[in-house]
Amino acid sequence: MEGEWDREQRTVVHERIVEEGISLVPLRFEHIAAGSALQRAYDRLNLFDAVHLGVATVLDEPIVSTDTLYPTIREVDHVDPRDLE
């Protein structure tokens, strides 16, 4: 797929995220609860995806991911980090 990140780029994605001014946050109970609600609404969500989306939902922030599933979730805005300059 065009624009796919190589292994080296994936190992420094956390650094790129911070450079873009995006905060990494600790996981909380309400994030898991929000993810569980999304998992009940979307059959394709696994636990990891649901928790990731739950954090974004509670914080009212976009999700930053290359996952192609996330843009289909109406409740959360999506940012592909490969589009960050």
Buried (B, 14 or more C-beta within 10 A) or exposed (E): EEEEBEEEEEEEBEEBBEEEEBEEEEEEEEBBEBBBBBBEEBEEBEEEBBBBBBBBBBBEBEBBBBBEBBBEBEEBEBBBBEEEE
